[in-house]
Amino acid sequence: MSKNLTKRGEDYSRWYNELVVKADLAENSGVRGCMVIKPYGYAIWEKMQAALDKMFKDTGHQNAYFPLFIPKSYLSKEASHVEGFAKECAVVTHYRLKNAEDGSGIVVDETAKLEEELIVRPTSETIIWDTYRKWIQSYRDLPLLINQWANVVRWEMRTRLFLRTAEFLWQEGHTAHATEAEAIAEAEVILGIYATFAERFMAVPVIKGTKTPGERFAGAVETYCIEALMQDGKALQAGTSHFLGQNFAKAFDVKFDTKEGGLDYVWATSWGVSTRLMGALVMTHSDDNGLVLPPKLAPIQVVIVPIYRGEDQLAAIGAKVNPLMEELKAKGISVKYDDRDTHKPGFKFNEYELKGVPVRLAIGPRDLENGTLELARRDTLAKEVVPMEGIADRIVSLLDEIQEAIFTKAEAFRDANITEVDTYEQFKEVLEKQGGFVSAHWDGTPETEERIKDETKATIRLIPLDPKADPGRCVVTGKPSPYRVIFAKAY
Amino acid sequence: MSKNLTKRGEDYSRWYNELVVKADLAENSGVRGCMVIKPYGYAIWEKMQAALDKMFKDTGHQNAYFPLFIPKSYLSKEASHVEGFAKECAVVTHYRLKNAEDGSGIVVDETAKLEEELIVRPTSETIIWDTYRKWIQSYRDLPLLINQWANVVRWEMRTRLFLRTAEFLWQEGHTAHATEAEAIAEAEVILGIYATFAERFMAVPVIKGTKTPGERFAGAVETYCIEALMQDGKALQAGTSHFLGQNFAKAFDVKFDTKEGGLDYVWATSWGVSTRLMGALVMTHSDDNGLVLPPKLAPIQVVIVPIYRGEDQLAAIGAKVNPLMEELKAKGISVKYDDRDTHKPGFKFNEYELKGVPVRLAIGPRDLENGTLELARRDTLAKEVVPMEGIADRIVSLLDEIQEAIFTKAEAFRDANITEVDTYEQFKEVLEKQGGFVSAHWDGTPETEERIKDETKATIRLIPLDPKADPGRCVVTGKPSPYRVIFAKAY
């Protein structure tokens, strides 16, 4: 397989788009802005889902499923939600088609018009809090810790595979609590889960923080986030966890009898990560040869390619490979033996490099004689001839090593791209020449935040959690600032 | 917990509706025809998904994800598909909302009208075959064995929780093959998976067969199905697998280079089961006391209820229960210890009966003295006092026993309700007085099928797979018939 992949240095954006398609992760569909997630990409997403789902369940959350559609009137109920939330939504207005009278195909049946339009959910706070009103009467019904895996739709004008699509897949957690402190603790627990997942499974280092009021989720009192840095120096918001206060409980009239005999509105959180994480995964690790996948999320962790001439050699190699396959599978490793006779080894090597398979083994007739095989690491592209004996154990530890190595590499890159600046000139220069996270003092006003965004396209990605006291002066206005915040251009 | 559940004998339909809500499986939402699947119900669905997903993957299928929306024009491409398929679909016509000028809320932005309307998928053959055209060039690209887990929408006018809802969850498999024989074999493999899943996991006995042309899926050459019998004598179609011939390949121009150097249209199948299975599960096993769940799909397999007065007794019971919990969990059994002090044991007993927990253990102070506990089976409601020693092993085999027993009971009921009739009078009498499956001769014409449906509301549920030669005469027209087919009133 010839890769023909644009190099990152030439055009990072094009490299990304090509890689997602060529590595069989996803492609655009016939529906504007909607993608098809191909089996190889979906297998990675399934591994992400499984890991996150286990972490949610281990912390007491349950899954449920709420309707795809939201009556239009629900969206108006929480004022800042409707005000702040993008109104680019798919709107269902009719419920029937009919054959066109001229025989030209099918048309919308205008007599089947909905009394109230339905919105395809862009997020589910409103329909869920309308339901929670029926579920919550007493403090005994709390906390309610619910998650759903679902598709959502936001009618984006400019879309990119995984990063910004009209329809995307995600999980959205919606919890209800008896106290403010419990709800805040929940939002922080989830932030911790997201960070742990990003770092341990995706091998993507993240910074935890909170958003400025201007960047908060519409309807939230506080938005917690994790931010990752892509290889082109742009930030990517990888997950958000919102403390919603009593805003949705008030909007949907969800009150409960308190333990103390009173009546109060319920406290809420919501939180989500989406198929956008697939974009972060690709852009953090991959290189000019294709994907680099962390072993914990790779659908195929080890591929074995036979180098042979004729059926006899192939049979002899197969006799060695089959017990190795069994041994690896018994150790929980997903392994593929590619003995297709329709493609040459070089084609296969390219294909698995492109697809980011962490470890590749090649076995030829000389290896059979010597009791060896060739072992290649996708992350470093290093190859070595190693003894067949003990190879399964070696692979187990190598997969751990690779998982660790790509995290360390990404972390070193991220750390090398956090720059402290003290003047607006430096700020602009760093953004222009290097990119990355810019750590700077800000006077805390939306006006300055807005001005910086207009002039540099950089936004405040986050206010660090538990910022260390480090008084200084705003790079723009010179007004006092208690600590630095993190700016970047972002996806 | 007081159940207040209508009895099956009084009003089966009402019993079902009440049970689904009271057992916390699902409820109606604020959106007409769309349900909320509650955590307890969703946990059962997740177990169904896991079992089916494993069976699909073990037979070489991969998951993927295709868009929620289908351009209206796609639906017109396969003539019999558009003709036969219900046109009751949710139609997206606009992509933006805006604030009403009079401040009354939000309204549809009429300037944001789609050039071509989008249909929320009622099933995905059209969008998937539009995609397969890009994926399939050669016999080397075949077979393509793909499944997706998704939500779909069919605008049903009369809805019932799980059985018929506007939005439902399902899996839909869509496969592409080089030969007709391969595609037919695939459709049959899937039928086998569905039957095995229904019988081994759901403990629901099914009959396999094919549909008459009038009951086939729109666009299918052959529709295979499994049919189950509910306790009220009505049939429920539990899964379908369609051999689609080359119909969709022709409609979407999907051709491939054959191994022999020719060019041919691709052969196809599609197949699905949905959250409707939840309805079949409830209606097959449950009784006037509530749900009866097969252990393999029960979210909680064993519940332990302490009977105590005061903290000391509770602590003493807890000291016995905790190691038992660990032992059961180590054996892969999901167990819950309900030591809530807000509810009495009788309330808890009722609650777990209602929710169909297969095994209930109760431990009181006398049990502590005697080294015993009370063991109750949900399916038979039998209770006995048993020794604490060896209880974990006993539970493991008891769960298997219950799984088997509820299948056997359902099978005996089903078998007792297949009646062979030889005259139309008998046919009508059996339908009226007993219900169930009626095995009768039919002359093979759509006219007779239609007449029977009009006059009795019974439809041909299936033509048995590999029917035994058993010539006879149609109960209506007296014309010759090679074998009997199965009629029933159906959900």
Boltz contact constraints between the chains, C-beta under 6 A:
constraints:
  - contact:
      token1: [A, 29]
      token2: [B, 67]
      max_distance: 6.0
  - contact:
      token1: [A, 30]
      token2: [B, 130]
      max_distance: 6.0
  - contact:
      token1: [A, 31]
      token2: [B, 67]
      max_distance: 6.0
  - contact:
      token1: [A, 31]
      token2: [B, 69]
      max_distance: 6.0
  - contact:
      token1: [A, 34]
      token2: [B, 67]
      max_distance: 6.0
  - contact:
      token1: [A, 36]
      token2: [B, 66]
      max_distance: 6.0
  - contact:
      token1: [A, 36]
      token2: [B, 131]
      max_distance: 6.0
  - contact:
      token1: [A, 37]
      token2: [B, 64]
      max_distance: 6.0
  - contact:
      token1: [A, 37]
      token2: [B, 65]
      max_distance: 6.0
  - contact:
      token1: [A, 38]
      token2: [B, 64]
      max_distance: 6.0
  - contact:
      token1: [A, 39]
      token2: [B, 62]
      max_distance: 6.0
  - contact:
      token1: [A, 39]
      token2: [B, 64]
      max_distance: 6.0
  - contact:
      token1: [A, 42]
      token2: [B, 63]
      max_distance: 6.0
  - contact:
      token1: [A, 42]
      token2: [B, 64]
      max_distance: 6.0
  - contact:
      token1: [A, 42]
      token2: [B, 65]
      max_distance: 6.0
  - contact:
      token1: [A, 62]
      token2: [B, 39]
      max_distance: 6.0
  - contact:
      token1: [A, 63]
      token2: [B, 42]
      max_distance: 6.0
  - contact:
      token1: [A, 64]
      token2: [B, 37]
      max_distance: 6.0
  - contact:
      token1: [A, 64]
      token2: [B, 38]
      max_distance: 6.0
  - contact:
      token1: [A, 64]
      token2: [B, 39]
      max_distance: 6.0
  - contact:
      token1: [A, 64]
      token2: [B, 42]
      max_distance: 6.0
  - contact:
      token1: [A, 65]
      token2: [B, 37]
      max_distance: 6.0
  - contact:
      token1: [A, 65]
      token2: [B, 42]
      max_distance: 6.0
  - contact:
      token1: [A, 66]
      token2: [B, 36]
      max_distance: 6.0
  - contact:
      token1: [A, 67]
      token2: [B, 29]
      max_distance: 6.0
  - contact:
      token1: [A, 67]
      token2: [B, 31]
      max_distance: 6.0
  - contact:
      token1: [A, 67]
      token2: [B, 34]
      max_distance: 6.0
  - contact:
      token1: [A, 67]
      token2: [B, 167]
      max_distance: 6.0
  - contact:
      token1: [A, 68]
      token2: [B, 151]
      max_distance: 6.0
  - contact:
      token1: [A, 68]
      token2: [B, 167]
      max_distance: 6.0
  - contact:
      token1: [A, 69]
      token2: [B, 31]
      max_distance: 6.0
  - contact:
      token1: [A, 76]
      token2: [B, 105]
      max_distance: 6.0
  - contact:
      token1: [A, 76]
      token2: [B, 106]
      max_distance: 6.0
  - contact:
      token1: [A, 87]
      token2: [B, 96]
      max_distance: 6.0
  - contact:
      token1: [A, 87]
      token2: [B, 97]
      max_distance: 6.0
  - contact:
      token1: [A, 88]
      token2: [B, 96]
      max_distance: 6.0
  - contact:
      token1: [A, 89]
      token2: [B, 97]
      max_distance: 6.0
  - contact:
      token1: [A, 90]
      token2: [B, 92]
      max_distance: 6.0
  - contact:
      token1: [A, 90]
      token2: [B, 95]
      max_distance: 6.0
  - contact:
      token1: [A, 91]
      token2: [B, 94]
      max_distance: 6.0
  - contact:
      token1: [A, 91]
      token2: [B, 108]
      max_distance: 6.0
  - contact:
      token1: [A, 92]
      token2: [B, 90]
      max_distance: 6.0
  - contact:
      token1: [A, 92]
      token2: [B, 92]
      max_distance: 6.0
  - contact:
      token1: [A, 93]
      token2: [B, 93]
      max_distance: 6.0
  - contact:
      token1: [A, 94]
      token2: [B, 91]
      max_distance: 6.0
  - contact:
      token1: [A, 95]
      token2: [B, 90]
      max_distance: 6.0
  - contact:
      token1: [A, 95]
      token2: [B, 155]
      max_distance: 6.0
  - contact:
      token1: [A, 96]
      token2: [B, 87]
      max_distance: 6.0
  - contact:
      token1: [A, 96]
      token2: [B, 88]
      max_distance: 6.0
  - contact:
      token1: [A, 97]
      token2: [B, 87]
      max_distance: 6.0
  - contact:
      token1: [A, 97]
      token2: [B, 89]
      max_distance: 6.0
  - contact:
      token1: [A, 105]
      token2: [B, 76]
      max_distance: 6.0
  - contact:
      token1: [A, 106]
      token2: [B, 76]
      max_distance: 6.0
  - contact:
      token1: [A, 108]
      token2: [B, 91]
      max_distance: 6.0
  - contact:
      token1: [A, 108]
      token2: [B, 117]
      max_distance: 6.0
  - contact:
      token1: [A, 117]
      token2: [B, 108]
      max_distance: 6.0
  - contact:
      token1: [A, 130]
      token2: [B, 30]
      max_distance: 6.0
  - contact:
      token1: [A, 131]
      token2: [B, 36]
      max_distance: 6.0
  - contact:
      token1: [A, 151]
      token2: [B, 68]
      max_distance: 6.0
  - contact:
      token1: [A, 155]
      token2: [B, 95]
      max_distance: 6.0
  - contact:
      token1: [A, 167]
      token2: [B, 68]
      max_distance: 6.0
  - contact:
      token1: [A, 342]
      token2: [B, 140]
      max_distance: 6.0
